[in-house]
Amino acid sequence: MKNWFKVLPLVLVLLFAVQLDADAQYYGKKKKKKKKPAKTEQSTSKIPSRSNSTANWAFKDRLWYGTGFNLGFSGANGFSVFRLALSPMVGYKIIEPLSVGPRIGLSYSYIKGLGTDNLVKKVQPISFEYGVFARYKILPIIFAHVEYTRQNEEIPLGAGSRIAVDPQTGNPETLRNQTNDVNIGLGYNSGGDLSYEIMLLYDAIDDDDVFTNAPAVPFSIRVGFNYKF
């Protein structure tokens, strides 16, 4: 009996140790099950990532904004004509490289030539225009541009190769003239959310210059800035 009481504490200690080890293994397995790494990875892989395809874009993500500046000069038959124009536009990306949208413009002209009173006259008409355009990115920095524009121009009246002058006031006489333009060209864009661009445009409707009655210069250079193009 005395030997039994001596062994009993050792047996209890061993049983307690075995129980602690079993509990530790049980809770260790339980914690591993809670982590569920495979399921976490699977759920993460199901989260949709934003694609570059415009099919997933909202309407506002398809829009970009731009403003063009147009400079032009021509001269013949004693006339010289300088033009400066501002043309804001809004583009809508049908697909990533292809955009379409409206465009409006306001232009200022400085015309110098002889009047019917044999004096040098200067005319500074203001004109406006509106139209639509399409633009395609051939490369990330190179694009093709085509536009149709309806212009409402203020032009001086002419008498032969001279500017018509009101005999009472001595001022040049002007009128409003509506024309159509189709411009085709290529452009360079610097890239980035805020970018600048340079375009060389060719006027496919090759009418005579209304100011000089001479063949019009069909080429023009337009520079501008874009946002999110």
TIKEVO-804104 format. One record per atom (N, C-alpha, C, CB): residue in three letters; z, x, y. Coordinates in steps of 0.05 Angstrom, whole numbers, plus 5000, padded with zeros to 4 digits. Each point is the difference from the previous one (the first is absolute). Glycine has a CB too. Example, Ala and Ser with C-alpha at 12.3 -4.5 7.8 and 13.67 -1.06 7.14 Angstrom:
TIKEVO-804104
ALA515652644886/ALA500049825024/ALA500050185024/ALA502549624977/SER496150315044/SER500150165024/SER501449855022/SER495750244987/
This chain:
TIKEVO-804104
MET500050164976/MET500049845024/MET500050175025/MET502449654975/LYS499450565024/LYS500150185023/LYS497350135005/LYS504950084991/ASN493750004987/ASN497350125003/ASN498049805013/ASN500950294960/TRP499349455033/TRP498349805011/TRP500349975030/TRP500249764957/PHE502450255052/PHE500449985029/PHE499050245015/PHE504049724991/LYS495950514995/LYS498950245013/LYS497049985002/LYS503850274982/VAL494949614998/VAL497049985000/VAL499049775018/VAL500050204954/LEU501649595049/LEU499149765014/LEU499050055028/LEU503249754972/PRO498350405045/PRO499050055027/PRO497250145000/PRO504850035015/LEU494850164966/LEU497550144999/LEU497749814993/LEU502450424986/VAL498249394995/VAL498049804992/VAL499349825024/VAL501650014953/LEU500449915062/LEU499549825024/LEU498350155021/LEU504349764991/VAL496350495013/VAL498450155019/VAL497150024992/VAL504150265011/LEU495449794962/LEU497350024990/LEU498549745003/LEU501550354968/LEU499949435025/LEU498749735003/LEU499449945029/LEU502549844960/PHE499350235059/PHE499549965028/PHE497650165010/PHE504949915006/ALA494950344984/ALA497850175008/ALA497349894990/ALA503150395000/VAL496949524975/VAL497649884988/VAL499149755016/VAL501450174955/GLN500749665053/GLN499349765015/GLN498850075028/GLN503749764976/LEU497450445037/LEU499050085026/LEU497150104998/LEU504650125014/ASP494850034964/ASP497350104996/ASP498149774995/ASP501850434982/ALA499049375003/ALA498349774994/ALA499549845025/ALA501849984954/ASP500349995063/ASP499649855025/ASP498150155019/ASP504649814995/ALA495750455005/ALA498350165018/ALA497149974991/ALA503850325008/GLN495649694967/GLN497349974991/GLN498949725005/GLN500950344965/TYR500849465032/TYR499249725005/TYR499249965029/TYR503049854962/TYR498750235056/TYR499549965028/TYR497750185010/TYR504749885007/GLY495050364980/GLY497750175008/GLY497449864993/GLY502850404992/LYS497049484985/LYS497549864992/LYS499649765018/LYS500650154953/LYS501649715055/LYS499749765017/LYS498950085027/LYS503849784975/LYS497250445036/LYS499050095026/LYS497150084999/LYS504650155011/LYS494549984968/LYS497250074997/LYS498249764999/LYS501450414976/LYS499649375011/LYS498449764998/LYS499749875028/LYS501649934953/LYS500550095063/LYS499949885027/LYS497950145017/LYS504849884996/LYS494850385001/LYS498150155017/LYS497149904995/LYS503150404999/LYS496249564976/LYS497349904992/LYS497850145016/LYS502149564989/PRO497650705007/PRO498050155016/PRO497249914995/PRO503050384999/ALA496449544976/ALA497249924993/ALA499349755016/ALA500450204954/LYS501549605047/LYS499449755013/LYS499850055030/LYS502349754964/THR499350435047/THR499850065029/THR497350125007/THR505050075001/GLU494150114982/GLU497450135005/GLU497849794998/GLU501650434982/GLN498749384999/GLN498049804996/GLN499949815024/GLN500650034950/SER501749895060/SER500149825023/SER498950145025/SER503949764980/THR496650505022/THR499050155024/THR497050014999/THR504250275002/SER494749774974/SER497150024998/SER498649745006/SER500650354966/LYS500949425033/LYS498749755006/LYS500049935030/LYS501549854955/ILE499950315061/ILE499949965029/ILE497350065010/ILE504950115004/PRO493749705010/PRO497350065009/PRO500050205022/PRO498649544987/SER499650655012/SER499850205021/SER497749925018/SER501850374970/ARG498349715056/ARG497949935019/ARG497550154994/ARG503449915035/SER494449954962/SER497550124993/SER498450045026/SER500049784955/ASN498150415044/ASN498350055023/ASN497849795002/ASN500950494995/SER498849354984/SER497949795001/SER500749795021/SER499050094951/THR499049835064/THR500449795020/THR500649734988/THR497050255031/ALA502549724943/ALA500649744987/ALA503049935002/ALA496250084969/ASN505550125034/ASN502949965002/ASN501049995028/ASN500450214956/TRP497849825064/TRP500950025028/TRP500449725012/TRP497650445004/ALA504449545014/ALA500349765016/ALA497950005022/ALA505049984989/PHE494749795025/PHE498049985021/PHE500450205022/PHE499649514990/LYS502950535018/LYS500650185022/LYS499450294992/LYS503549695018/ASP496750384956/ASP499550274991/ASP497050065000/ASP504149984972/ARG494249825029/ARG497150045000/ARG498950045028/ARG499749724959/LEU501950235061/LEU499050025028/LEU500350285011/LEU501249525006/TRP496950565010/TRP500350245017/TRP498849955027/TRP499750294959/TYR501049885060/TYR499449955028/TYR498750245013/TYR503849675003/GLY494350285014/GLY498650235013/GLY499149935028/GLY498650154955/THR500850065060/THR498949985027/THR497950215003/THR504349815019/GLY493350114989/GLY497850195004/GLY499450055029/GLY498149864956/PHE500950385050/PHE499250065027/PHE497050094998/PHE504750145015/ASN493749745002/ASN497150064998/ASN499150135026/ASN499349614969/LEU499250615028/LEU498950145023/LEU497050014996/LEU504250285006/GLY494349665015/GLY497150014998/GLY498850085027/GLY500149664964/PHE497650475035/PHE498650085025/PHE497049984995/PHE503850315014/SER494849595005/SER497049994999/SER498950025028/SER500149734958/GLY497450355044/GLY498850025026/GLY497050034999/GLY504150215016/ALA494549655002/ALA497150015001/ALA499149855025/ALA499550044949/ASN498150035061/ASN498849865022/ASN501849995025/ASN497449724967/GLY504150495037/GLY501750015024/GLY502749874996/GLY495950015027/PHE504649894949/PHE502649874995/PHE501850194983/PHE497849545002/SER504750435002/SER502050124982/SER502149794993/SER499250475020/VAL501549524954/VAL501849804991/VAL502250134983/VAL496349655000/PHE506250305007/PHE502350094985/PHE501649764990/PHE500150445027/ARG500749574948/ARG501549774989/ARG502650104987/ARG495849744992/LEU506450115012/LEU502550054988/LEU501149734989/LEU501050405031/ALA499649604943/ALA500849744987/ALA502650044984/ALA495249854999/LEU506349934999/LEU502449994984/LEU499749774980/LEU502950195037/SER497649864938/SER499449794979/SER502249994979/SER495150075008/PRO506949774996/PRO502049964979/PRO498949844976/PRO503650015035/MET497650054941/MET499049864976/MET502349974980/MET495450195007/VAL504349634975/VAL502049964978/VAL498450004974/VAL503249735029/GLY497650444952/GLY498650024974/GLY501749874978/GLY497750415015/TYR500949474966/TYR501349884976/TYR498850144975/TYR500749555024/LYS501050574960/LYS499150144976/LYS499549814977/LYS502650415015/ILE494949544979/ILE499349844977/ILE500750154975/ILE496249775025/ILE503050484973/ILE500950194981/ILE500750255015/ILE497149804962/GLU504150405025/GLU501050235015/GLU497950135018/GLU503150084962/PRO494449985028/PRO498150135018/PRO498449825019/PRO499650334964/LEU500449405031/LEU498349825015/LEU501649825018/LEU496750014963/SER502649995063/SER501449845020/SER498049845016/SER503850335003/VAL497049435006/VAL498549845018/VAL501949885021/VAL496649894964/GLY502250035059/GLY501749885020/GLY498649955026/GLY503750234979/PRO497749655040/PRO498949955027/PRO500350235019/PRO501049524993/ARG497350485027/ARG500150215020/ARG499249895027/ARG499050354965/ILE502449725056/ILE499349915027/ILE499850255017/ILE502349554995/GLY496450425028/GLY499650245017/GLY499849935029/GLY497750224963/LEU503149965054/LEU499749985029/LEU498950265010/LEU503949675003/SER493950315013/SER498750255009/SER499650005030/SER497750034955/TYR502350215055/TYR499550055028/TYR497550185003/TYR505049955012/SER493249995006/SER497650165004/SER499950095029/SER497649754963/TYR501350495040/TYR499450115027/TYR497150065001/TYR504750205004/ILE493949655013/ILE497150035002/ILE499250095028/ILE499449644965/LYS498950565036/LYS499250115026/LYS496950025000/LYS504350265004/GLY494549645018/GLY497150015003/GLY499249905027/GLY499549944951/LEU497950085055/LEU498949915025/LEU499849705001/LEU497550435004/GLY503349465019/GLY499749715004/GLY497449935013/GLY504949965003/THR494549794999/THR497649915013/THR500050055030/THR499649654965/ASP502650435046/ASP500250075028/ASP499750305004/ASP502949615008/ASN496350534970/ASN499550295000/ASN502650165004/ASN495549915018/LEU506749974978/LEU502650145001/LEU501150024972/LEU500949825047/VAL500750394949/VAL501350044973/VAL502249794997/VAL499050505001/LYS500949364977/LYS502049794994/LYS501650064975/LYS497049665022/LYS505450254979/LYS501850044977/LYS501149734991/LYS501350465016/VAL498449494958/VAL500949744989/VAL502050064978/VAL495549785011/GLN506650074989/GLN502250044980/GLN500649744985/GLN501950385029/PRO496449534954/PRO500449754986/PRO502150024977/PRO495349885011/ILE505949894983/ILE501949974978/ILE498849824979/ILE504050075031/SER496050014944/SER498949844978/SER502049974978/SER495450165012/PHE504249654971/PHE501849964976/PHE498349934976/PHE503749855030/GLU497550184947/GLU498649964975/GLU501949914978/GLU496650345013/TYR502349554966/TYR501649924977/TYR498350014975/TYR503049705029/GLY498250344948/GLY498450024975/GLY501750054976/GLY496250175027/VAL502549914952/VAL501350064974/VAL499050274990/VAL500549504989/PHE501150624994/PHE499350264989/PHE500850024971/PHE500550215045/ALA498249984941/ALA500850074972/ALA500150304999/ALA497849584980/ARG504150525005/ARG500450294999/ARG500850084971/ARG501550015049/TYR497350214942/TYR500450094972/TYR500750305000/TYR496849654983/LYS505450415004/LYS500850284998/LYS498550144978/LYS504649885016/ILE493650304992/ILE498550154980/ILE501750224988/ILE495849915025/LEU505850224992/LEU502050194993/LEU502549935015/LEU496650374991/PRO505749755002/PRO502549935015/PRO499750045030/PRO502650124960/ILE495750065049/ILE499750065029/ILE497349935011/ILE503350364994/ILE494849544989/ILE497349935009/ILE499549714994/ILE498450474993/PHE500649385026/PHE499449724996/PHE497349925012/PHE505049904999/ALA493949894990/ALA497649885010/ALA500849745016/ALA497150194961/HIS501549765060/HIS500749785018/HIS497549855008/HIS504050255017/VAL496149484982/VAL497849835009/VAL501249765015/VAL497050144961/GLU501849785061/GLU501149785015/GLU497849845014/GLU504250265007/TYR496349484996/TYR498349835016/TYR501649915024/TYR497549844959/THR501350195065/THR501349945024/THR498349825018/THR502550444997/ARG498849375015/ARG498749835020/ARG501150095027/ARG499549604968/GLN498750485050/GLN500850115026/GLN499449815023/GLN499350454982/ASN502549545037/ASN499549855024/ASN500250215023/ASN501949564981/GLU495750525028/GLU499850235018/GLU499449905029/GLU498550304962/GLU502849845056/GLU499249965028/GLU498150235007/GLU504449785012/ILE493250154997/ILE498050215005/ILE498849955028/ILE498950044950/PRO500150185062/PRO498849965027/PRO497249904997/PRO502850375018/LEU496449475001/LEU497249905001/LEU498350235010/LEU501549535009/GLY496150484980/GLY498250225007/GLY497449895012/GLY501950274964/ALA497049905054/ALA497449945011/ALA498350254996/ALA501949675035/GLY496450334944/GLY498650244993/GLY502050204989/GLY496549925036/SER503650314975/SER501850214991/SER502450025018/SER496250254979/ARG504449545036/ARG502250015019/ARG502049774996/ARG497050235033/ILE505449814977/ILE502149794998/ILE499549805023/ILE503350324979/ALA496649435013/ALA499649795020/ALA502449975018/ALA497049754968/VAL502550235058/VAL502149995020/VAL499849745015/VAL500150505004/ASP502249375000/ASP500149765016/ASP499450075029/ASP503349784969/PRO494650125043/PRO499250085027/PRO502149935021/PRO495349944986/GLN506349865009/GLN502049915020/GLN502550184999/GLN498249534996/THR502750534980/THR502550154997/THR499550304996/THR502249594982/GLY495550485007/GLY499450284993/GLY501350084974/GLY499750095048/ASN501549724937/ASN501350074975/ASN498049964976/ASN504549865020/PRO495850304959/PRO498349964977/PRO500549734987/PRO500050494992/GLU497949394998/GLU500249744986/GLU500350054970/GLU497249775037/THR504550074951/THR500450024971/THR499949724987/THR502950415007/LEU496749604966/LEU500149754985/LEU501350064973/LEU495949825023/ARG504749974962/ARG501150024973/ARG497849984979/ARG504449815017/ASN495750374964/ASN498050004978/ASN501450034973/ASN496550205032/GLN502649634949/GLN501250024973/GLN498150144981/GLN502649575009/THR498550624976/THR498450154981/THR501550034973/THR497850255038/ASN500749824942/ASN501250054973/ASN499650304993/ASN499149524986/ASP503050595003/ASP499950284991/ASP500850024971/ASP501050165047/VAL497750014938/VAL500850074973/VAL500350304999/VAL497549604979/ASN504950505019/ASN500650284999/ASN500750094972/ASN501649985047/ILE497250254945/ILE500450114974/ILE500750305003/ILE496849674978/GLY505250435008/GLY500650285003/GLY502150104981/GLY498949945047/LEU501950314957/LEU502050144984/LEU502250095018/LEU496550154967/GLY505949875021/GLY502350085016/GLY501950194984/GLY499649585025/TYR502050564990/TYR502050184989/TYR502849895008/TYR496950405002/ASN504949594979/ASN502849915006/ASN501950214991/ASN498749524994/SER503350545023/SER501950224994/SER501949944978/SER499650125047/GLY500849634946/GLY501849924978/GLY502949975010/GLY497150244969/GLY504649635014/GLY502749945008/GLY500349725012/GLY500750485008/ASP501849424995/ASP500449745011/ASP498949975028/ASP504149964972/LEU496450245045/LEU498950005027/LEU497950225001/LEU504349835021/SER493250104983/SER497850194998/SER498049965023/SER500550004950/TYR497950205053/TYR497849985020/TYR497350014985/TYR502950215037/GLU495049704976/GLU497449994987/GLU497850065020/GLU501749674967/ILE496150435023/ILE497650055016/ILE497649884985/ILE501950425021/MET496549414993/MET497649884987/MET497550065015/MET502949634983/LEU494950415002/LEU497450015012/LEU498549754991/LEU500050525000/LEU499149325019/LEU498849744994/LEU497149995009/LEU504549785004/TYR493950084980/TYR497149965007/TYR499649705004/TYR498650414973/ASP500249525050/ASP499349725005/ASP497449934987/ASP502550025044/ALA497649814935/ALA497749934985/ALA498049825015/ALA502850054959/ILE498249815062/ILE498249835016/ILE499250175024/ILE502249564985/ASP495550565014/ASP499250205020/ASP498549875023/ASP499750354963/ASP501849515054/ASP498849885023/ASP499850205023/ASP501849554986/ASP496550395034/ASP499950175024/ASP502649975015/ASP495049965002/ASP505750255012/ASP502449995017/ASP499649805023/ASP501150484988/VAL500749335014/VAL499649795020/VAL500350115029/VAL501749664967/PHE499650575036/PHE500450115026/PHE497650175009/PHE504950004992/THR494050154989/THR497950195008/THR497249924991/THR503550344996/ASN496349444988/ASN497449924989/ASN498650224984/ASN499549695039/ALA502150504952/ALA499150224983/ALA501149974972/ALA499650315040/PRO499249824940/PRO501249984973/PRO502950085000/PRO495550114981/ALA506149725007/ALA502950055000/ALA500750234981/ALA500849515010/VAL501450634997/VAL501050204983/VAL501649864978/VAL500250355037/PRO498949664937/PRO501349844980/PRO502650104989/PRO495449864988/PHE505350395019/PHE502450124988/PHE502449985020/PHE497250314973/SER505149655016/SER502550005017/SER502250134983/SER498549595026/ILE503550524989/ILE502350124987/ILE502449835007/ILE498050475002/ARG503649474978/ARG502449845004/ARG502450144988/ARG497349575000/VAL504850465015/VAL502550124990/VAL502249795002/VAL498550475014/GLY503649574971/GLY502149805000/GLY502450084983/GLY496649655008/PHE505250164990/PHE502550044985/PHE500449764981/PHE502050275038/ASN499149794939/ASN500649804980/ASN502850014991/ASN495350024985/TYR505749755006/TYR502749984988/TYR499849884972/TYR502149965046/LYS498650194934/LYS500049914972/LYS497249954989/LYS504549815007/PHE493550345003/PHE497249974990/PHE499850124972/PHE498250015047/
